[in-house]
Amino acid sequence: MRMRSVIRAAACGLMAVVLAAGNGGAQDLPVVKGRKVVASVQGEPITLDEFTQQVAAMKRGQAPGAKADPREEITLLDRMIDLMLIAQEARRMDMDKLPEVRQLVESYARVTLREELAARLVKDVKADPKEVEEIYRASVQQWKVNAALFEKEEQARSLAAEVAAGKPFAEAARAYLTDGRAAKLEEGVLLSREAMDPAIGKAIAGMAVGSTSPVVATRSGLVVLTLEEIRYPDKPAERARAEQAALSKKRKEAVAAHDEALKKKYVKVN
């Protein structure tokens, strides 16, 4: 992480030079074989000409006269370094000598080598079972509740206070419904995250089984609810999606760690 910060700091200084290139501001860059160099990766240069061409290509989709954003140009340089590192790593592994890869390289060059190397890096990566379970449980979680709906806040607060004092929720809520203080009572309702009122979701997130909520303002009215049970139903399709999500995360981490290791070992930014 420190090396990346150093690289980015150097890149920020570089941008001041590059953006001023039209006024001779790039004169301090080193010259290799007659060409100004903005970065060197294991001795292989990224030239000022290559960089400015990529900047020009990036700006083609922008509105005429749009102001340049140095942060985008720093990100572009970072991406060029990444591609060069991956291409070099692939060549060290002789991947560019494989007939099927050589044919692809002719069309896609460094991008193709990066994809091939990434595939090799992640082929043995496994999803973390703990992460799979966490993602799965979050996606299928259901809450079984009893809920009383009110029109007036003082009546809702009164019920919440009675339950807090020890009166069973079901008994108190039925009494309120009977005498008209509660507009509605629903018992044994199963709530899922995607179908839940956001206010209910926020309230229920910190509740323990058996506890009762304070008054919750929802789109339908004022609600007081008690949490009866938390369920995690068996849904094979959701588990498969959780496994894929956890695996994708681990693969991205593996590629990112490899990129960072290569940068620490080989990259020099002028």
Salt bridges, closest charged atoms under 4 A:
GLU44 OE1 - ARG91 NH2 3.22
GLU44 OE2 - ARG110 NH2 3.19
ASP69 OD1 - ARG71 NE 3.32
GLU73 OE2 - LYS59 NZ 3.25
ASP78 OD2 - ARG4 NH1 2.88
ASP78 OD2 - ARG8 NH2 3.19
ASP78 OD1 - LYS263 NZ 2.48
ASP82 OD1 - LYS263 NZ 3.19
GLU89 OE1 - ARG92 NH2 2.55
GLU89 OE2 - HIS258 NE2 3.68
ASP94 OD1 - LYS97 NZ 3.52
ASP124 OD2 - LYS123 NZ 3.10
GLU131 OE2 - LYS249 NZ 3.24
GLU133 OE2 - ARG137 NH1 3.96
GLU133 OE1 - ARG239 NH1 3.18
GLU153 OE2 - ARG157 NH2 2.62
GLU162 OE1 - LYS167 NZ 3.76
ASP179 OD2 - ARG181 NH2 2.78
GLU186 OE2 - LYS184 NZ 3.06
GLU187 OE1 - ARG174 NH2 2.80
ASP197 OD2 - ARG219 NE 3.76
GLU229 OE2 - ARG231 NE 3.21
GLU238 OE2 - ARG241 NH2 2.68
GLU253 OE2 - LYS249 NZ 2.69
GLU253 OE1 - LYS250 NZ 3.71
ASP259 OD2 - ARG114 NH2 3.08
GLU260 OE1 - ARG4 NE 3.07
